[in-house]
Amino acid sequence: MLSDLVRKFFYGSGLLGLYHRMRNRRTLTVVMFHRVIDPADPRWNSCDPDYTLEASLFERCIRFLQRHYRIVSTDEVLAARNGERALPPRALLITFDDGWSDNVEFALPRLRAHSLPALLFVVADVIGRRLPFFQERLIAGWRLGRVKAADLVSAAGGTPSSGGNSIDDLRRAIAVLEGLDEATRERVFAPFAADTDDGLRHMVVADELNQLAQGGVCIGLHGKTHTPMPRAVDLDAELGGARAIVAAHLDPAIAPRTMSFPHGRYTPEIARRAHDAGYELVFTSDPTINPVDAGPHWLLGRIGFEQAGIVDRQGRFRADKLALLLFRKPQRQLAA
C-alpha cells in the first residue's frame, strides 16, 4: 500500500516526469508491442496474455507516450543515424513484433487516429499463414481447456509435477520443446496439433502488410521462421533470404532496412552479420534506453512490458506504473 501511494505521489506531483525530462533528454527509447486485441474479439480467448494488450489499454499507452515523449518514425531514426538531422528530445519509436493480423484491425486505426508512425517486424514465413507459432498454439489449446501441461511435459520426455497445470507449468513445458531440434519438436507437437487450432486466422496476409505500410507503419524483418538466430540452421536464409521474401510481398517491393531478433536472442557476431547483410538498424530485446548524443547506434535496445504490469487489480490503466517501468531503464549503447 505504501509503495503504491509513493508511486502515485511521485508521478502525480510531476517529479517523476521532471526526472525523465532531465535524465532521458538525449536518448531514443524503443518500445515493443506484440498483439493488440479487443476482448470482444474471439481471438482474445486463445491469445497469449503475456504478449497481448487490450485495445483500450493500447490507446491509453499511446496517450501516455505522446505526453512524455516525441514519437518518431523509422525514417527519422535512420536520418539521425546518417547524420542528416538530430532526433528531438526524448525521442521514442513504437515497434511491433511477429506480424499479427490484429495489428491491422486494432493497433493501426489507433495509430492513425493520432497520426503516429510505427515499425512492424514481420516473420517472413507467416505472411499469408493462418495459424501462429507453436508456442502460441499451445497457449491457445491450454486456455481453451484442450491441452494439459503435464501431458505436454510427458510427451517431451520430462517428468510432470503432480497436478501441475498452471500457465507457468505450460511455459516450462514449452521451454523444453524450444530446446529440441525441429524434427523432434514436430514429432512431440503432432498429437496436440488439432487441439491447438482455434479455427481463427492470426497472422497477416500480404494485403494487410501493405495496409500497414500505407498507414505509416514501416515494415522490418523478424527472421524467416521465428527460430532464435543462435539456433538457426541457415542464418543466411533467416537474414538475406527472409529480406527478399518480405520485399516480394510489398507494393512497391522495398527490401526491409531494419530487423529485430526473434525471441530477443542473438550474439555479437550474429548482430554484426545482420548489419553487414544490409540492415541499417538492428533491434534487440535488451531492455535499455539508447543514448543518441553522437546519433543513434545501429544496434538498439527495446523495452517491452506486459499488460499486468501497467494496470491495477481492477484492470485499470496506471500511468505511474508505466512511467516507472520506462523512465528508469539503464542507458547503454549495445555495441562499439
C-alpha positions as CSV (number, residue, x, y, z in Angstrom):
1,M,0.0,0.0,0.0
2,L,2.8,2.5,1.0
3,S,4.8,1.8,-2.2
4,D,1.7,2.2,-4.3
5,L,1.0,5.6,-2.7
6,V,4.6,6.6,-3.2
7,R,4.4,5.7,-6.9
8,K,1.2,7.7,-7.3
9,F,2.7,10.7,-5.5
10,F,5.9,10.9,-7.5
11,Y,4.0,10.6,-10.8
12,G,1.1,12.8,-9.9
13,S,3.3,15.5,-8.4
14,G,5.2,15.8,-11.7
15,L,8.5,14.8,-10.0
16,L,8.9,11.6,-12.0
17,G,8.2,13.4,-15.2
18,L,10.8,16.0,-14.4
19,Y,13.3,13.3,-13.6
20,H,12.5,11.8,-17.0
21,R,12.8,15.1,-18.9
22,M,16.3,15.7,-17.4
23,R,17.7,12.2,-17.4
24,N,16.4,11.0,-20.8
25,R,16.6,14.2,-22.9
26,R,19.3,12.9,-25.3
27,T,18.0,9.4,-25.7
28,L,16.0,7.1,-28.0
29,T,13.5,4.9,-26.2
30,V,12.1,2.0,-28.3
31,V,9.0,0.3,-27.0
32,M,8.0,-3.2,-28.1
33,F,4.4,-4.5,-28.5
34,H,3.1,-7.8,-30.0
35,R,-0.7,-8.2,-30.1
36,V,-3.4,-5.7,-29.6
37,I,-6.9,-7.1,-29.4
38,D,-10.3,-6.0,-28.2
39,P,-11.7,-8.5,-25.6
40,A,-14.9,-8.8,-27.7
41,D,-12.8,-10.4,-30.5
42,P,-12.8,-14.2,-30.4
43,R,-9.0,-14.3,-30.6
44,W,-8.9,-12.8,-27.1
45,N,-9.9,-16.1,-25.7
46,S,-7.0,-18.0,-27.1
47,C,-4.2,-15.4,-27.2
48,D,-1.1,-15.4,-25.0
49,P,-1.8,-13.0,-22.2
50,D,1.8,-12.1,-21.7
51,Y,2.1,-10.8,-25.2
52,T,-1.3,-9.2,-25.7
53,L,-2.6,-5.8,-24.8
54,E,-6.3,-4.8,-24.6
55,A,-7.1,-2.3,-27.4
56,S,-8.4,0.2,-24.9
57,L,-5.2,0.0,-22.9
58,F,-3.1,0.4,-26.1
59,E,-4.9,3.7,-26.6
60,R,-4.0,4.7,-23.1
61,C,-0.4,3.8,-23.7
62,I,-0.4,5.9,-26.8
63,R,-1.6,8.9,-24.9
64,F,0.9,8.4,-22.2
65,L,3.8,8.2,-24.8
66,Q,2.6,11.3,-26.5
67,R,2.6,13.2,-23.2
68,H,6.1,12.2,-22.2
69,Y,8.0,11.6,-25.5
70,R,8.4,12.9,-29.0
71,I,7.3,9.9,-31.1
72,V,9.5,9.5,-34.2
73,S,9.4,7.4,-37.4
74,T,11.9,4.8,-38.6
75,D,13.0,7.3,-41.3
76,E,13.7,9.9,-38.7
77,V,15.9,7.4,-36.8
78,L,17.7,6.4,-40.0
79,A,18.3,10.1,-40.8
80,A,19.7,10.7,-37.4
81,R,21.9,7.6,-37.8
82,N,23.2,9.0,-41.1
83,G,23.9,12.4,-39.6
84,E,21.3,14.2,-41.6
85,R,19.4,15.7,-38.6
86,A,19.2,15.1,-34.9
87,L,16.4,13.4,-33.1
88,P,14.1,15.5,-30.9
89,P,14.5,15.4,-27.1
90,R,13.2,12.2,-25.5
91,A,12.6,10.5,-28.8
92,L,10.6,7.3,-28.9
93,L,9.9,4.7,-31.6
94,I,6.9,2.3,-31.4
95,T,7.6,-1.2,-32.7
96,F,5.6,-4.4,-33.1
97,D,6.9,-8.0,-33.4
98,D,5.9,-11.0,-35.5
99,G,3.1,-10.0,-37.9
100,W,-0.3,-10.4,-36.2
101,S,-3.4,-9.6,-38.1
102,D,-4.9,-7.9,-35.1
103,N,-2.2,-5.2,-35.5
104,V,-4.1,-4.1,-38.6
105,E,-7.5,-4.2,-37.0
106,F,-6.9,-2.7,-33.6
107,A,-3.4,-1.1,-33.5
108,L,-3.3,0.6,-36.9
109,P,-6.6,2.6,-36.5
110,R,-5.5,4.0,-33.2
111,L,-2.1,4.9,-34.5
112,R,-3.7,6.7,-37.5
113,A,-6.2,8.5,-35.3
114,H,-3.2,10.1,-33.5
115,S,-1.1,10.4,-36.8
116,L,1.6,8.3,-35.3
117,P,4.2,6.2,-37.1
118,A,5.4,2.8,-36.1
119,L,7.6,-0.1,-37.1
120,L,6.5,-3.7,-37.6
121,F,9.0,-6.6,-37.7
122,V,7.3,-9.4,-39.6
123,V,8.4,-13.1,-39.8
124,A,8.7,-13.8,-43.5
125,D,7.1,-17.3,-43.3
126,V,4.0,-16.2,-41.5
127,I,2.7,-13.9,-44.2
128,G,-0.5,-15.5,-45.5
129,R,-0.4,-18.2,-42.9
130,R,-3.5,-18.7,-40.7
131,L,-2.0,-20.3,-37.5
132,P,0.5,-18.7,-35.2
133,F,3.8,-20.2,-33.8
134,F,3.7,-23.5,-31.9
135,Q,4.2,-21.7,-28.6
136,E,1.1,-19.5,-29.1
137,R,-0.9,-22.5,-30.4
138,L,-0.1,-24.5,-27.2
139,I,-1.1,-21.5,-25.1
140,A,-4.4,-21.4,-27.1
141,G,-5.0,-25.1,-26.5
142,W,-4.4,-24.7,-22.8
143,R,-6.6,-21.6,-22.5
144,L,-9.4,-23.4,-24.3
145,G,-9.1,-26.4,-22.0
146,R,-7.9,-28.8,-24.6
147,V,-4.2,-29.2,-23.7
148,K,-2.7,-30.0,-20.3
149,A,0.8,-29.0,-19.3
150,A,1.5,-32.4,-17.7
151,D,0.7,-34.2,-21.0
152,L,3.0,-31.9,-22.9
153,V,5.8,-32.5,-20.4
154,S,5.4,-36.2,-20.7
155,A,5.3,-36.1,-24.5
156,A,8.6,-34.2,-24.4
157,G,10.2,-36.9,-22.2
158,G,10.1,-35.0,-18.9
159,T,8.5,-35.8,-15.6
160,P,5.4,-33.6,-14.9
161,S,4.9,-32.2,-11.4
162,S,2.0,-33.6,-9.5
163,G,-1.2,-32.0,-10.8
164,G,0.7,-29.1,-12.3
165,N,-1.4,-27.4,-15.0
166,S,-0.8,-23.7,-14.5
167,I,0.3,-21.4,-17.2
168,D,3.8,-21.4,-15.6
169,D,3.8,-25.2,-15.9
170,L,2.8,-24.9,-19.5
171,R,5.6,-22.3,-20.2
172,R,8.1,-24.6,-18.7
173,A,6.9,-27.4,-21.0
174,I,7.1,-25.1,-24.0
175,A,10.7,-24.2,-23.0
176,V,11.6,-27.9,-23.2
177,L,10.1,-28.0,-26.7
178,E,12.0,-24.9,-27.7
179,G,15.3,-26.7,-26.8
180,L,14.5,-29.7,-29.1
181,D,15.7,-29.9,-32.7
182,E,12.9,-29.2,-35.3
183,A,12.2,-32.8,-36.3
184,T,11.9,-33.9,-32.7
185,R,9.7,-31.0,-31.7
186,E,7.4,-31.6,-34.6
187,R,7.0,-35.2,-33.6
188,V,6.2,-34.2,-30.0
189,F,3.8,-31.5,-31.1
190,A,1.9,-33.6,-33.6
191,P,-0.5,-35.3,-31.2
192,F,-1.5,-31.8,-29.9
193,A,-1.9,-30.1,-33.2
194,A,-5.7,-30.5,-33.7
195,D,-6.4,-29.3,-30.1
196,T,-4.3,-26.1,-30.6
197,D,-6.2,-24.9,-33.6
198,D,-8.9,-22.4,-32.6
199,G,-10.2,-22.1,-36.2
200,L,-9.2,-18.4,-36.4
201,R,-6.8,-16.5,-38.6
202,H,-4.0,-14.8,-36.6
203,M,-1.2,-13.8,-39.0
204,V,-1.1,-11.1,-41.6
205,V,-1.7,-11.6,-45.3
206,A,0.1,-9.5,-47.9
207,D,-2.8,-7.1,-48.4
208,E,-2.7,-6.3,-44.6
209,L,1.0,-5.9,-44.7
210,N,0.6,-3.2,-47.4
211,Q,-2.3,-1.6,-45.4
212,L,0.1,-1.2,-42.5
213,A,2.8,0.2,-44.8
214,Q,0.4,2.7,-46.4
215,G,-0.8,3.7,-42.9
216,G,2.6,4.8,-41.7
217,V,3.9,1.6,-40.3
218,C,7.3,0.8,-41.7
219,I,8.0,-2.9,-42.4
220,G,11.1,-4.6,-41.0
221,L,12.2,-8.2,-40.6
222,H,11.8,-10.6,-37.7
223,G,13.6,-13.6,-39.3
224,K,12.3,-16.2,-41.8
225,T,11.0,-18.8,-39.4
226,H,10.9,-17.1,-36.0
227,T,13.7,-19.5,-34.9
228,P,16.1,-18.0,-32.4
229,M,19.0,-17.0,-34.6
230,P,21.7,-18.6,-32.5
231,R,19.9,-21.9,-33.2
232,A,19.2,-21.2,-36.9
233,V,20.4,-24.0,-39.3
234,D,20.7,-21.5,-42.1
235,L,21.4,-18.0,-40.9
236,D,21.7,-16.6,-44.4
237,A,18.1,-17.7,-45.0
238,E,17.0,-16.0,-41.8
239,L,18.6,-12.8,-42.9
240,G,19.1,-12.1,-46.6
241,G,16.6,-14.8,-47.7
242,A,13.9,-13.6,-45.5
243,R,14.5,-10.0,-46.6
244,A,13.8,-10.9,-50.2
245,I,10.6,-12.8,-49.2
246,V,9.2,-9.8,-47.4
247,A,10.1,-7.4,-50.1
248,A,8.2,-9.5,-52.6
249,H,5.0,-9.1,-50.6
250,L,5.3,-5.3,-50.5
251,D,4.0,-2.9,-53.2
252,P,6.3,-1.4,-54.2
253,A,8.8,-4.2,-53.5
254,I,11.1,-2.5,-50.9
255,A,13.6,-4.6,-49.0
256,P,13.4,-4.0,-45.2
257,R,16.2,-1.8,-43.8
258,T,15.6,-2.8,-40.2
259,M,15.2,-6.1,-38.3
260,S,14.8,-7.4,-34.8
261,F,15.9,-10.8,-33.3
262,P,13.2,-13.5,-32.8
263,H,12.8,-14.2,-29.0
264,G,15.4,-11.5,-28.5
265,R,18.3,-14.0,-28.8
266,Y,21.5,-13.1,-30.6
267,T,25.2,-13.0,-30.3
268,P,27.6,-10.0,-31.1
269,E,28.7,-12.0,-34.2
270,I,25.1,-12.5,-35.4
271,A,24.3,-8.8,-34.8
272,R,27.3,-7.8,-36.9
273,R,26.4,-10.3,-39.6
274,A,22.8,-8.8,-39.7
275,H,24.2,-5.3,-40.1
276,D,26.6,-6.5,-42.8
277,A,23.7,-8.1,-44.6
278,G,22.2,-4.6,-45.2
279,Y,20.1,-3.9,-42.1
280,E,20.8,-0.3,-41.2
281,L,19.1,-0.6,-37.8
282,V,19.2,-3.9,-35.8
283,F,16.9,-4.1,-32.7
284,T,17.3,-6.4,-29.7
285,S,15.1,-7.1,-26.8
286,D,17.7,-5.8,-24.3
287,P,15.7,-3.5,-22.0
288,T,17.9,-0.4,-22.4
289,I,17.4,3.2,-23.4
290,N,19.6,4.2,-26.3
291,P,21.9,7.3,-25.9
292,V,22.0,9.5,-29.0
293,D,24.5,12.2,-28.3
294,A,26.5,11.1,-31.3
295,G,23.5,9.9,-33.2
296,P,21.7,6.5,-32.6
297,H,23.8,3.4,-32.9
298,W,22.9,0.7,-35.5
299,L,22.3,-1.8,-32.6
300,L,19.4,-0.7,-30.4
301,G,17.7,-1.9,-27.2
302,R,13.9,-2.1,-26.8
303,I,11.6,-2.2,-23.8
304,G,8.6,-4.5,-23.7
305,F,6.0,-4.8,-20.9
306,E,3.0,-6.9,-20.1
307,Q,-0.5,-5.7,-19.5
308,A,-0.3,-7.0,-15.9
309,G,2.5,-4.5,-15.2
310,I,0.6,-1.4,-16.1
311,V,-2.8,-1.9,-14.5
312,D,-4.2,-2.1,-11.0
313,R,-6.1,-5.1,-9.5
314,Q,-9.2,-3.9,-11.2
315,G,-7.6,-3.8,-14.6
316,R,-7.4,0.0,-14.8
317,F,-4.5,1.7,-16.5
318,R,-1.8,3.0,-14.2
319,A,0.3,5.7,-15.8
320,D,2.6,5.8,-12.8
321,K,3.5,2.1,-13.2
322,L,4.3,2.6,-16.9
323,A,6.4,5.7,-16.1
324,L,8.4,3.8,-13.5
325,L,8.9,0.9,-16.0
326,L,10.1,3.1,-18.8
327,F,11.8,6.2,-17.3
328,R,14.4,4.3,-15.1
329,K,15.7,1.7,-17.5
330,P,19.5,1.8,-17.9
331,Q,21.0,3.9,-20.7
332,R,23.5,1.9,-22.6
333,Q,25.0,1.6,-26.1
334,L,24.9,-2.0,-27.0
335,A,27.9,-2.2,-29.4
336,A,31.1,-0.2,-30.0
